[in-house]
Each structure stands twice: as C-alpha cells, then as structure tokens.
Amino acid sequence: MKYVKSYVPYHSPFDPCPPIGKKYYRTPPHLYMTFQPYNLPQFSPQEALKKGTLWPALYDYYENPYDRRS
Amino acid sequence: METNLPAEYYQLLEELQAVDFVLVELTLYLDTHPNDTASIQQFNHYAQERKKLKKAIESKYGPMQQYGNSYSGTPWDWNKAPWPWQV
C-alpha cells in the first residue's frame, strides 16, 4: 500500500445517503520522478517480467484498499 | 493427436519472454535517454542473447515467425501445430 493516498469527502447532515468514509487514490512513483535518473538498480529479467517493470523504483502493485474495510 | 511438449520448451519460451520484456523496457528507456551508453551496452547484450535463444528454440521446435524472420524446416512447416495460443 505504498503509493496510495486517501481522503474523507465532506458528508452533509442533509445528505440522505450514508457517509462514504475514506476514499483512496493512487500516486504511482513516476509522478514523483520527473526524468528517470541514470543507472537505477534493476530487477532480474524473470522478476522484471513478473513485476511488470525493470526498475524497482517504478514498481507499483495493485492491492484493493477497499477490501480491508469490508 | 495429443503431443504434450517437453518442459524444456516452456522453460525456453519463458526465458525468451523475459528477455523480450527487458528489450521492450530498455527500448522505451533509451528513447528518452539516448546517451546512456551503459544501457545501450545492456540492450545490445540482450539483443544478442535473444538471437541465441531464438536459434536454440527454432532448432528444436521449428520456426517461430514467417516471411523470412525464421528459417524453415523441410517440408514447409511454419503452419504446423502447436500454434502459440494452443501451447
């Protein structure tokens, strides 16, 4: 759950629906990396194939943040 | 006729897949970093590696591509089973 942030939307007292509570949004690493620096450490080819990227600095897996609440 | 392929076939193909992925990543990286000689050396290394792998696979299991990208066996065998989606 590294690159995930959350916020709580305002819930009005006149809102008939129950409050949503926490909402999550993703901030993957490439947002914070303007120009990819040189000579970043790399995964092995097999691991890179599994993880979907050659560089650990850019690795961002998906984990459903809403699963834990239910 | 059910001819299951040897485990080595899958292992070689997985290796080829990993090398191909590295080449894709490096190509995209080098598009924006043209002067990164270390990565260019790595790219050429993996390109050479892929050629060796392709030769090894095709010598055992027949051509992988067509239109001159692979040597053909005799008789003309690029369309013989198993196809990639059947494997």
Backbone of each chain as nested JSON, in Angstrom:
{
  "chains": [
    {"id": "A", "residues": [
      {"number": 1, "name": "MET", "atoms": {"N": [0.843, -1.193, 0.0], "CA": [0.0, 0.0, 0.0], "C": [0.886, 1.254, 0.0]}},
      {"number": 2, "name": "LYS", "atoms": {"N": [1.982, 1.132, -0.789], "CA": [2.925, 2.225, -0.707], "C": [2.409, 3.487, -1.375]}},
      {"number": 3, "name": "TYR", "atoms": {"N": [1.978, 3.343, -2.61], "CA": [1.68, 4.546, -3.385], "C": [0.185, 4.804, -3.423]}},
      {"number": 4, "name": "VAL", "atoms": {"N": [-0.473, 4.772, -2.263], "CA": [-1.918, 5.028, -2.222], "C": [-2.183, 6.092, -1.161]}},
      {"number": 5, "name": "LYS", "atoms": {"N": [-2.991, 7.079, -1.511], "CA": [-3.358, 8.091, -0.51], "C": [-4.865, 8.093, -0.377]}},
      {"number": 6, "name": "SER", "atoms": {"N": [-5.362, 8.697, 0.719], "CA": [-6.83, 8.659, 0.883], "C": [-7.31, 9.999, 1.408]}},
      {"number": 7, "name": "TYR", "atoms": {"N": [-8.596, 10.246, 1.28], "CA": [-9.192, 11.47, 1.833], "C": [-10.613, 11.122, 2.248]}},
      {"number": 8, "name": "VAL", "atoms": {"N": [-11.176, 11.968, 3.08], "CA": [-12.546, 11.718, 3.535], "C": [-13.426, 12.832, 2.968]}},
      {"number": 9, "name": "PRO", "atoms": {"N": [-14.33, 12.52, 2.038], "CA": [-15.195, 13.583, 1.485], "C": [-16.167, 14.114, 2.549]}},
      {"number": 10, "name": "TYR", "atoms": {"N": [-16.519, 15.386, 2.404], "CA": [-17.409, 16.012, 3.374], "C": [-18.785, 15.358, 3.28]}},
      {"number": 11, "name": "HIS", "atoms": {"N": [-19.384, 15.077, 4.449], "CA": [-20.721, 14.466, 4.441], "C": [-21.696, 15.456, 5.076]}},
      {"number": 12, "name": "SER", "atoms": {"N": [-22.644, 15.947, 4.27], "CA": [-23.56, 16.969, 4.789], "C": [-24.615, 16.32, 5.669]}},
      {"number": 13, "name": "PRO", "atoms": {"N": [-25.029, 17.023, 6.744], "CA": [-26.101, 16.445, 7.593], "C": [-27.377, 16.216, 6.804]}},
      {"number": 14, "name": "PHE", "atoms": {"N": [-27.557, 16.944, 5.685], "CA": [-28.807, 16.765, 4.918], "C": [-28.639, 15.689, 3.857]}},
      {"number": 15, "name": "ASP", "atoms": {"N": [-27.469, 15.02, 3.868], "CA": [-27.236, 14.029, 2.804], "C": [-27.98, 12.743, 3.188]}},
      {"number": 16, "name": "PRO", "atoms": {"N": [-28.975, 12.317, 2.384], "CA": [-29.754, 11.126, 2.766], "C": [-28.918, 9.863, 2.735]}},
      {"number": 17, "name": "CYS", "atoms": {"N": [-27.877, 9.848, 1.903], "CA": [-27.131, 8.586, 1.8], "C": [-26.143, 8.489, 2.95]}},
      {"number": 18, "name": "PRO", "atoms": {"N": [-25.752, 7.275, 3.308], "CA": [-24.772, 7.106, 4.399], "C": [-23.428, 7.686, 3.962]}},
      {"number": 19, "name": "PRO", "atoms": {"N": [-22.588, 8.148, 4.907], "CA": [-21.295, 8.742, 4.523], "C": [-20.409, 7.714, 3.847]}},
      {"number": 20, "name": "ILE", "atoms": {"N": [-19.619, 8.188, 2.836], "CA": [-18.764, 7.267, 2.077], "C": [-17.573, 6.857, 2.942]}},
      {"number": 21, "name": "GLY", "atoms": {"N": [-17.117, 7.802, 3.823], "CA": [-15.952, 7.471, 4.655], "C": [-14.697, 7.742, 3.86]}},
      {"number": 22, "name": "LYS", "atoms": {"N": [-13.774, 6.811, 3.936], "CA": [-12.469, 7.047, 3.316], "C": [-12.499, 6.709, 1.832]}},
      {"number": 23, "name": "LYS", "atoms": {"N": [-11.933, 7.589, 0.991], "CA": [-11.794, 7.266, -0.423], "C": [-10.307, 7.245, -0.737]}},
      {"number": 24, "name": "TYR", "atoms": {"N": [-9.884, 6.344, -1.657], "CA": [-8.442, 6.183, -1.927], "C": [-8.128, 6.652, -3.335]}},
      {"number": 25, "name": "TYR", "atoms": {"N": [-6.917, 7.164, -3.544], "CA": [-6.456, 7.466, -4.914], "C": [-4.99, 7.091, -4.995]}},
      {"number": 26, "name": "ARG", "atoms": {"N": [-4.576, 6.739, -6.198], "CA": [-3.227, 6.188, -6.356], "C": [-2.248, 7.274, -6.793]}},
      {"number": 27, "name": "THR", "atoms": {"N": [-1.044, 7.227, -6.219], "CA": [0.008, 8.169, -6.647], "C": [1.24, 7.332, -6.969]}},
      {"number": 28, "name": "PRO", "atoms": {"N": [1.279, 6.785, -8.191], "CA": [2.402, 5.905, -8.547], "C": [3.73, 6.639, -8.56]}},
      {"number": 29, "name": "PRO", "atoms": {"N": [4.839, 5.901, -8.466], "CA": [6.161, 6.532, -8.299], "C": [6.55, 7.452, -9.44]}},
      {"number": 30, "name": "HIS", "atoms": {"N": [6.014, 7.19, -10.657], "CA": [6.523, 8.022, -11.761], "C": [6.064, 9.473, -11.621]}},
      {"number": 31, "name": "LEU", "atoms": {"N": [5.058, 9.7, -10.736], "CA": [4.618, 11.094, -10.527], "C": [5.722, 11.911, -9.877]}},
      {"number": 32, "name": "TYR", "atoms": {"N": [6.471, 11.208, -9.012], "CA": [7.495, 11.939, -8.25], "C": [8.845, 11.876, -8.931]}},
      {"number": 33, "name": "MET", "atoms": {"N": [8.911, 11.216, -10.122], "CA": [10.194, 11.074, -10.792], "C": [10.089, 11.791, -12.137]}},
      {"number": 34, "name": "THR", "atoms": {"N": [10.449, 13.056, -12.196], "CA": [10.26, 13.792, -13.454], "C": [11.043, 13.109, -14.562]}},
      {"number": 35, "name": "PHE", "atoms": {"N": [12.382, 13.107, -14.465], "CA": [13.17, 12.497, -15.543], "C": [13.896, 11.306, -14.94]}},
      {"number": 36, "name": "GLN", "atoms": {"N": [13.692, 10.126, -15.531], "CA": [14.234, 8.921, -14.904], "C": [15.749, 9.036, -14.78]}},
      {"number": 37, "name": "PRO", "atoms": {"N": [16.326, 8.932, -13.555], "CA": [17.777, 9.092, -13.414], "C": [18.509, 7.915, -14.047]}},
      {"number": 38, "name": "TYR", "atoms": {"N": [19.814, 8.12, -14.249], "CA": [20.606, 7.071, -14.916], "C": [20.978, 5.988, -13.911]}},
      {"number": 39, "name": "ASN", "atoms": {"N": [21.283, 4.809, -14.467], "CA": [21.83, 3.711, -13.643], "C": [20.999, 3.424, -12.412]}},
      {"number": 40, "name": "LEU", "atoms": {"N": [19.695, 3.315, -12.588], "CA": [18.858, 2.879, -11.463], "C": [19.058, 1.374, -11.279]}},
      {"number": 41, "name": "PRO", "atoms": {"N": [18.959, 0.864, -10.068], "CA": [19.076, -0.597, -9.894], "C": [17.961, -1.3, -10.665]}},
      {"number": 42, "name": "GLN", "atoms": {"N": [18.231, -2.539, -11.112], "CA": [17.26, -3.246, -11.964], "C": [16.894, -4.586, -11.354]}},
      {"number": 43, "name": "PHE", "atoms": {"N": [15.729, -5.114, -11.755], "CA": [15.332, -6.477, -11.407], "C": [16.039, -7.429, -12.357]}},
      {"number": 44, "name": "SER", "atoms": {"N": [16.034, -8.74, -11.998], "CA": [16.498, -9.748, -12.968], "C": [15.393, -9.879, -14.025]}},
      {"number": 45, "name": "PRO", "atoms": {"N": [15.764, -10.354, -15.267], "CA": [14.741, -10.429, -16.321], "C": [13.482, -11.186, -15.893]}},
      {"number": 46, "name": "GLN", "atoms": {"N": [13.668, -12.335, -15.245], "CA": [12.479, -13.127, -14.883], "C": [11.611, -12.341, -13.907]}},
      {"number": 47, "name": "GLU", "atoms": {"N": [12.26, -11.721, -12.915], "CA": [11.492, -10.983, -11.912], "C": [10.828, -9.765, -12.56]}},
      {"number": 48, "name": "ALA", "atoms": {"N": [11.56, -9.118, -13.494], "CA": [11.003, -7.932, -14.159], "C": [9.753, -8.323, -14.929]}},
      {"number": 49, "name": "LEU", "atoms": {"N": [9.802, -9.523, -15.554], "CA": [8.635, -9.963, -16.309], "C": [7.441, -10.136, -15.386]}},
      {"number": 50, "name": "LYS", "atoms": {"N": [7.69, -10.683, -14.183], "CA": [6.583, -10.908, -13.248], "C": [6.074, -9.587, -12.698]}},
      {"number": 51, "name": "LYS", "atoms": {"N": [7.022, -8.684, -12.397], "CA": [6.604, -7.47, -11.701], "C": [6.15, -6.381, -12.665]}},
      {"number": 52, "name": "GLY", "atoms": {"N": [6.447, -6.532, -13.968], "CA": [5.904, -5.578, -14.912], "C": [6.758, -4.356, -15.127]}},
      {"number": 53, "name": "THR", "atoms": {"N": [7.951, -4.324, -14.455], "CA": [8.851, -3.195, -14.742], "C": [10.274, -3.635, -14.459]}},
      {"number": 54, "name": "LEU", "atoms": {"N": [11.226, -2.979, -15.131], "CA": [12.618, -3.381, -14.99], "C": [13.243, -2.727, -13.763]}},
      {"number": 55, "name": "TRP", "atoms": {"N": [12.648, -1.646, -13.251], "CA": [13.273, -0.87, -12.185], "C": [12.439, -0.912, -10.917]}},
      {"number": 56, "name": "PRO", "atoms": {"N": [13.031, -1.368, -9.79], "CA": [12.278, -1.389, -8.525], "C": [11.712, -0.024, -8.162]}},
      {"number": 57, "name": "ALA", "atoms": {"N": [12.416, 1.055, -8.577], "CA": [11.948, 2.405, -8.208], "C": [10.586, 2.682, -8.825]}},
      {"number": 58, "name": "LEU", "atoms": {"N": [10.229, 1.987, -9.914], "CA": [8.955, 2.277, -10.593], "C": [7.909, 1.214, -10.322]}},
      {"number": 59, "name": "TYR", "atoms": {"N": [8.247, 0.257, -9.447], "CA": [7.34, -0.878, -9.229], "C": [6.162, -0.455, -8.36]}},
      {"number": 60, "name": "ASP", "atoms": {"N": [4.94, -0.702, -8.822], "CA": [3.747, -0.287, -8.077], "C": [2.674, -1.343, -8.275]}},
      {"number": 61, "name": "TYR", "atoms": {"N": [2.464, -2.183, -7.277], "CA": [1.478, -3.272, -7.423], "C": [0.111, -2.793, -6.945]}},
      {"number": 62, "name": "TYR", "atoms": {"N": [-0.935, -3.454, -7.409], "CA": [-2.282, -3.031, -7.017], "C": [-2.796, -3.937, -5.908]}},
      {"number": 63, "name": "GLU", "atoms": {"N": [-3.338, -3.283, -4.891], "CA": [-3.959, -4.028, -3.792], "C": [-5.235, -3.276, -3.475]}},
      {"number": 64, "name": "ASN", "atoms": {"N": [-6.359, -3.959, -3.488], "CA": [-7.622, -3.25, -3.346], "C": [-7.748, -2.689, -1.929]}},
      {"number": 65, "name": "PRO", "atoms": {"N": [-7.629, -1.363, -1.768], "CA": [-7.694, -0.791, -0.416], "C": [-9.063, -0.961, 0.217]}},
      {"number": 66, "name": "TYR", "atoms": {"N": [-10.092, -1.169, -0.632], "CA": [-11.443, -1.263, -0.058], "C": [-11.693, -2.645, 0.506]}},
      {"number": 67, "name": "ASP", "atoms": {"N": [-10.812, -3.627, 0.109], "CA": [-11.053, -4.983, 0.611], "C": [-10.954, -5.023, 2.119]}},
      {"number": 68, "name": "ARG", "atoms": {"N": [-9.982, -4.267, 2.634], "CA": [-9.736, -4.413, 4.082], "C": [-10.914, -3.892, 4.877]}},
      {"number": 69, "name": "ARG", "atoms": {"N": [-11.674, -2.928, 4.294], "CA": [-12.753, -2.321, 5.111], "C": [-13.929, -3.272, 5.225]}},
      {"number": 70, "name": "SER", "atoms": {"N": [-14.138, -4.084, 4.128], "CA": [-15.38, -4.891, 4.211], "C": [-15.175, -6.071, 5.142]}}
    ]},
    {"id": "B", "residues": [
      {"number": 1, "name": "MET", "atoms": {"N": [-4.352, -35.649, -32.204], "CA": [-3.234, -36.401, -31.635], "C": [-2.619, -35.47, -30.582]}},
      {"number": 2, "name": "GLU", "atoms": {"N": [-2.397, -36.023, -29.475], "CA": [-2.049, -35.218, -28.319], "C": [-0.56, -35.376, -28.077]}},
      {"number": 3, "name": "THR", "atoms": {"N": [0.196, -34.359, -28.434], "CA": [1.65, -34.49, -28.175], "C": [2.005, -33.401, -27.171]}},
      {"number": 4, "name": "ASN", "atoms": {"N": [2.155, -33.829, -25.922], "CA": [2.49, -32.746, -24.99], "C": [3.978, -32.419, -25.132]}},
      {"number": 5, "name": "LEU", "atoms": {"N": [4.254, -31.143, -24.99], "CA": [5.608, -30.669, -25.289], "C": [6.482, -30.86, -24.061]}},
      {"number": 6, "name": "PRO", "atoms": {"N": [7.766, -31.005, -24.279], "CA": [8.664, -31.185, -23.118], "C": [8.717, -29.928, -22.264]}},
      {"number": 7, "name": "ALA", "atoms": {"N": [9.063, -30.096, -20.997], "CA": [9.119, -28.957, -20.078], "C": [10.128, -27.938, -20.586]}},
      {"number": 8, "name": "GLU", "atoms": {"N": [11.134, -28.437, -21.276], "CA": [12.197, -27.522, -21.722], "C": [11.627, -26.481, -22.682]}},
      {"number": 9, "name": "TYR", "atoms": {"N": [10.615, -26.899, -23.468], "CA": [10.008, -25.969, -24.433], "C": [9.44, -24.753, -23.696]}},
      {"number": 10, "name": "TYR", "atoms": {"N": [8.723, -25.036, -22.62], "CA": [8.112, -23.928, -21.867], "C": [9.166, -23.094, -21.171]}},
      {"number": 11, "name": "GLN", "atoms": {"N": [10.197, -23.779, -20.725], "CA": [11.238, -23.041, -19.999], "C": [11.962, -22.09, -20.953]}},
      {"number": 12, "name": "LEU", "atoms": {"N": [12.261, -22.591, -22.158], "CA": [12.946, -21.737, -23.15], "C": [12.058, -20.56, -23.545]}},
      {"number": 13, "name": "LEU", "atoms": {"N": [10.752, -20.844, -23.724], "CA": [9.844, -19.767, -24.146], "C": [9.718, -18.714, -23.05]}},
      {"number": 14, "name": "GLU", "atoms": {"N": [9.721, -19.179, -21.793], "CA": [9.602, -18.204, -20.701], "C": [10.847, -17.327, -20.649]}},
      {"number": 15, "name": "GLU", "atoms": {"N": [11.99, -17.96, -20.882], "CA": [13.235, -17.197, -20.895], "C": [13.202, -16.154, -22.021]}},
      {"number": 16, "name": "LEU", "atoms": {"N": [12.719, -16.59, -23.19], "CA": [12.624, -15.676, -24.331], "C": [11.692, -14.523, -23.992]}},
      {"number": 17, "name": "GLN", "atoms": {"N": [10.598, -14.837, -23.284], "CA": [9.627, -13.812, -22.911], "C": [10.277, -12.793, -21.98]}},
      {"number": 18, "name": "ALA", "atoms": {"N": [11.099, -13.29, -21.031], "CA": [11.743, -12.383, -20.081], "C": [12.725, -11.476, -20.826]}},
      {"number": 19, "name": "VAL", "atoms": {"N": [13.5, -12.044, -21.74], "CA": [14.477, -11.246, -22.492], "C": [13.744, -10.223, -23.357]}},
      {"number": 20, "name": "ASP", "atoms": {"N": [12.639, -10.645, -23.965], "CA": [11.867, -9.707, -24.789], "C": [11.367, -8.55, -23.949]}},
      {"number": 21, "name": "PHE", "atoms": {"N": [10.916, -8.856, -22.721], "CA": [10.389, -7.779, -21.877], "C": [11.495, -6.788, -21.532]}},
      {"number": 22, "name": "VAL", "atoms": {"N": [12.681, -7.305, -21.217], "CA": [13.795, -6.414, -20.892], "C": [14.096, -5.527, -22.104]}},
      {"number": 23, "name": "LEU", "atoms": {"N": [14.04, -6.124, -23.305], "CA": [14.335, -5.33, -24.511], "C": [13.284, -4.239, -24.705]}},
      {"number": 24, "name": "VAL", "atoms": {"N": [12.031, -4.56, -24.422], "CA": [10.976, -3.546, -24.564], "C": [11.229, -2.41, -23.583]}},
      {"number": 25, "name": "GLU", "atoms": {"N": [11.51, -2.767, -22.32], "CA": [11.73, -1.728, -21.309], "C": [12.928, -0.859, -21.688]}},
      {"number": 26, "name": "LEU", "atoms": {"N": [14.003, -1.508, -22.119], "CA": [15.207, -0.742, -22.453], "C": [14.967, 0.143, -23.667]}},
      {"number": 27, "name": "THR", "atoms": {"N": [14.189, -0.352, -24.639], "CA": [13.902, 0.473, -25.824], "C": [13.193, 1.748, -25.401]}},
      {"number": 28, "name": "LEU", "atoms": {"N": [12.153, 1.588, -24.554], "CA": [11.404, 2.774, -24.128], "C": [12.306, 3.707, -23.332]}},
      {"number": 29, "name": "TYR", "atoms": {"N": [13.177, 3.099, -22.49], "CA": [14.075, 3.934, -21.673], "C": [15.051, 4.687, -22.572]}},
      {"number": 30, "name": "LEU", "atoms": {"N": [15.603, 3.971, -23.567], "CA": [16.627, 4.602, -24.411], "C": [16.031, 5.66, -25.337]}},
      {"number": 31, "name": "ASP", "atoms": {"N": [14.72, 5.57, -25.583], "CA": [14.101, 6.627, -26.394], "C": [14.275, 7.988, -25.73]}},
      {"number": 32, "name": "THR", "atoms": {"N": [14.261, 7.974, -24.388], "CA": [14.381, 9.275, -23.712], "C": [15.781, 9.475, -23.144]}},
      {"number": 33, "name": "HIS", "atoms": {"N": [16.623, 8.44, -23.204], "CA": [17.984, 8.585, -22.681], "C": [18.98, 8.127, -23.744]}},
      {"number": 34, "name": "PRO", "atoms": {"N": [19.068, 8.85, -24.87], "CA": [19.882, 8.316, -25.967], "C": [21.362, 8.198, -25.657]}},
      {"number": 35, "name": "ASN", "atoms": {"N": [21.849, 8.931, -24.644], "CA": [23.307, 8.904, -24.443], "C": [23.722, 7.969, -23.328]}},
      {"number": 36, "name": "ASP", "atoms": {"N": [22.791, 7.146, -22.856], "CA": [23.13, 6.276, -21.724], "C": [23.856, 5.042, -22.258]}},
      {"number": 37, "name": "THR", "atoms": {"N": [25.189, 5.13, -22.358], "CA": [25.943, 4.045, -23.02], "C": [25.814, 2.732, -22.253]}},
      {"number": 38, "name": "ALA", "atoms": {"N": [25.749, 2.806, -20.924], "CA": [25.661, 1.546, -20.164], "C": [24.403, 0.792, -20.579]}},
      {"number": 39, "name": "SER", "atoms": {"N": [23.297, 1.522, -20.696], "CA": [22.047, 0.848, -21.085], "C": [22.113, 0.373, -22.515]}},
      {"number": 40, "name": "ILE", "atoms": {"N": [22.812, 1.115, -23.368], "CA": [22.911, 0.677, -24.768], "C": [23.694, -0.618, -24.84]}},
      {"number": 41, "name": "GLN", "atoms": {"N": [24.764, -0.706, -24.018], "CA": [25.518, -1.971, -23.993], "C": [24.63, -3.099, -23.51]}},
      {"number": 42, "name": "GLN", "atoms": {"N": [23.839, -2.799, -22.481], "CA": [22.954, -3.844, -21.945], "C": [21.939, -4.255, -23.002]}},
      {"number": 43, "name": "PHE", "atoms": {"N": [21.425, -3.253, -23.734], "CA": [20.446, -3.551, -24.786], "C": [21.052, -4.469, -25.838]}},
      {"number": 44, "name": "ASN", "atoms": {"N": [22.264, -4.137, -26.265], "CA": [22.908, -4.966, -27.303], "C": [23.193, -6.363, -26.769]}},
      {"number": 45, "name": "HIS", "atoms": {"N": [23.541, -6.421, -25.481], "CA": [23.791, -7.745, -24.898], "C": [22.531, -8.594, -24.956]}},
      {"number": 46, "name": "TYR", "atoms": {"N": [21.406, -7.994, -24.562], "CA": [20.17, -8.778, -24.55], "C": [19.678, -9.057, -25.959]}},
      {"number": 47, "name": "ALA", "atoms": {"N": [19.971, -8.147, -26.903], "CA": [19.567, -8.416, -28.299], "C": [20.317, -9.647, -28.805]}},
      {"number": 48, "name": "GLN", "atoms": {"N": [21.616, -9.704, -28.452], "CA": [22.41, -10.861, -28.877], "C": [21.893, -12.117, -28.184]}},
      {"number": 49, "name": "GLU", "atoms": {"N": [21.578, -11.953, -26.9], "CA": [21.061, -13.077, -26.123], "C": [19.782, -13.63, -26.769]}},
      {"number": 50, "name": "ARG", "atoms": {"N": [18.924, -12.69, -27.21], "CA": [17.661, -13.118, -27.799], "C": [17.919, -13.903, -29.074]}},
      {"number": 51, "name": "LYS", "atoms": {"N": [18.911, -13.466, -29.871], "CA": [19.198, -14.196, -31.121], "C": [19.597, -15.622, -30.806]}},
      {"number": 52, "name": "LYS", "atoms": {"N": [20.449, -15.787, -29.771], "CA": [20.888, -17.149, -29.41], "C": [19.696, -17.98, -28.985]}},
      {"number": 53, "name": "LEU", "atoms": {"N": [18.833, -17.363, -28.151], "CA": [17.668, -18.107, -27.647], "C": [16.773, -18.525, -28.795]}},
      {"number": 54, "name": "LYS", "atoms": {"N": [16.57, -17.58, -29.737], "CA": [15.69, -17.874, -30.874], "C": [16.264, -19.045, -31.674]}},
      {"number": 55, "name": "LYS", "atoms": {"N": [17.588, -19.016, -31.862], "CA": [18.232, -20.097, -32.626], "C": [18.01, -21.42, -31.911]}},
      {"number": 56, "name": "ALA", "atoms": {"N": [18.187, -21.395, -30.585], "CA": [18.049, -22.644, -29.824], "C": [16.624, -23.173, -29.944]}},
      {"number": 57, "name": "ILE", "atoms": {"N": [15.638, -22.284, -29.8], "CA": [14.244, -22.743, -29.826], "C": [13.893, -23.273, -31.205]}},
      {"number": 58, "name": "GLU", "atoms": {"N": [14.315, -22.516, -32.222], "CA": [13.875, -22.905, -33.569], "C": [14.584, -24.168, -34.037]}},
      {"number": 59, "name": "SER", "atoms": {"N": [15.8, -24.403, -33.537], "CA": [16.478, -25.629, -33.994], "C": [15.732, -26.847, -33.468]}},
      {"number": 60, "name": "LYS", "atoms": {"N": [15.094, -26.67, -32.29], "CA": [14.415, -27.838, -31.723], "C": [12.945, -27.894, -32.103]}},
      {"number": 61, "name": "TYR", "atoms": {"N": [12.257, -26.721, -32.138], "CA": [10.804, -26.783, -32.221], "C": [10.25, -26.107, -33.464]}},
      {"number": 62, "name": "GLY", "atoms": {"N": [11.1, -25.829, -34.437], "CA": [10.558, -25.281, -35.677], "C": [10.476, -23.765, -35.645]}},
      {"number": 63, "name": "PRO", "atoms": {"N": [10.124, -23.182, -36.795], "CA": [10.158, -21.717, -36.92], "C": [9.129, -21.058, -36.013]}},
      {"number": 64, "name": "MET", "atoms": {"N": [9.469, -19.872, -35.522], "CA": [8.535, -19.118, -34.675], "C": [7.848, -18.037, -35.486]}},
      {"number": 65, "name": "GLN", "atoms": {"N": [8.538, -17.529, -36.535], "CA": [7.923, -16.43, -37.29], "C": [7.979, -16.777, -38.774]}},
      {"number": 66, "name": "GLN", "atoms": {"N": [7.466, -15.848, -39.589], "CA": [7.373, -16.132, -41.013], "C": [7.959, -14.97, -41.805]}},
      {"number": 67, "name": "TYR", "atoms": {"N": [7.822, -15.047, -43.083], "CA": [8.295, -14.024, -44.014], "C": [9.778, -13.735, -43.844]}},
      {"number": 68, "name": "GLY", "atoms": {"N": [10.546, -14.822, -43.582], "CA": [11.99, -14.633, -43.555], "C": [12.514, -14.334, -42.175]}},
      {"number": 69, "name": "ASN", "atoms": {"N": [11.639, -14.213, -41.185], "CA": [12.141, -13.966, -39.844], "C": [12.637, -15.248, -39.198]}},
      {"number": 70, "name": "SER", "atoms": {"N": [12.252, -16.397, -39.785], "CA": [12.736, -17.668, -39.241], "C": [13.103, -18.567, -40.409]}},
      {"number": 71, "name": "TYR", "atoms": {"N": [14.092, -19.458, -40.139], "CA": [14.413, -20.432, -41.175], "C": [13.313, -21.483, -41.214]}},
      {"number": 72, "name": "SER", "atoms": {"N": [13.102, -22.058, -42.386], "CA": [12.043, -23.063, -42.468], "C": [12.659, -24.457, -42.464]}},
      {"number": 73, "name": "GLY", "atoms": {"N": [11.909, -25.394, -41.899], "CA": [12.339, -26.778, -41.974], "C": [11.829, -27.367, -43.268]}},
      {"number": 74, "name": "THR", "atoms": {"N": [12.147, -28.61, -43.522], "CA": [11.569, -29.293, -44.686], "C": [10.785, -30.49, -44.172]}},
      {"number": 75, "name": "PRO", "atoms": {"N": [9.527, -30.742, -44.57], "CA": [8.809, -29.86, -45.502], "C": [8.405, -28.557, -44.833]}},
      {"number": 76, "name": "TRP", "atoms": {"N": [7.829, -27.67, -45.599], "CA": [7.405, -26.325, -45.185], "C": [6.572, -26.448, -43.916]}},
      {"number": 77, "name": "ASP", "atoms": {"N": [7.112, -25.946, -42.788], "CA": [6.449, -26.341, -41.544], "C": [6.057, -25.173, -40.652]}},
      {"number": 78, "name": "TRP", "atoms": {"N": [5.979, -23.955, -41.201], "CA": [5.664, -22.858, -40.269], "C": [4.223, -22.979, -39.776]}},
      {"number": 79, "name": "ASN", "atoms": {"N": [3.342, -23.696, -40.54], "CA": [1.945, -23.699, -40.095], "C": [1.593, -24.98, -39.345]}},
      {"number": 80, "name": "LYS", "atoms": {"N": [2.622, -25.744, -38.916], "CA": [2.237, -26.98, -38.21], "C": [1.975, -26.662, -36.742]}},
      {"number": 81, "name": "ALA", "atoms": {"N": [1.151, -27.5, -36.135], "CA": [0.783, -27.288, -34.72], "C": [2.02, -27.491, -33.876]}},
      {"number": 82, "name": "PRO", "atoms": {"N": [2.107, -27.064, -32.623], "CA": [1.09, -26.243, -31.968], "C": [1.312, -24.752, -32.24]}},
      {"number": 83, "name": "TRP", "atoms": {"N": [0.196, -24.074, -32.395], "CA": [0.265, -22.621, -32.551], "C": [0.458, -21.994, -31.177]}},
      {"number": 84, "name": "PRO", "atoms": {"N": [0.928, -20.714, -31.169], "CA": [1.22, -20.09, -29.866], "C": [0.042, -20.13, -28.905]}},
      {"number": 85, "name": "TRP", "atoms": {"N": [-1.186, -19.966, -29.434], "CA": [-2.307, -19.917, -28.486], "C": [-2.714, -21.312, -28.047]}},
      {"number": 86, "name": "GLN", "atoms": {"N": [-2.155, -22.353, -28.78], "CA": [-2.521, -23.707, -28.355], "C": [-1.56, -24.226, -27.306]}},
      {"number": 87, "name": "VAL", "atoms": {"N": [-0.415, -23.591, -27.222], "CA": [0.633, -24.161, -26.366], "C": [0.184, -24.229, -24.924]}}
    ]}
  ]
}
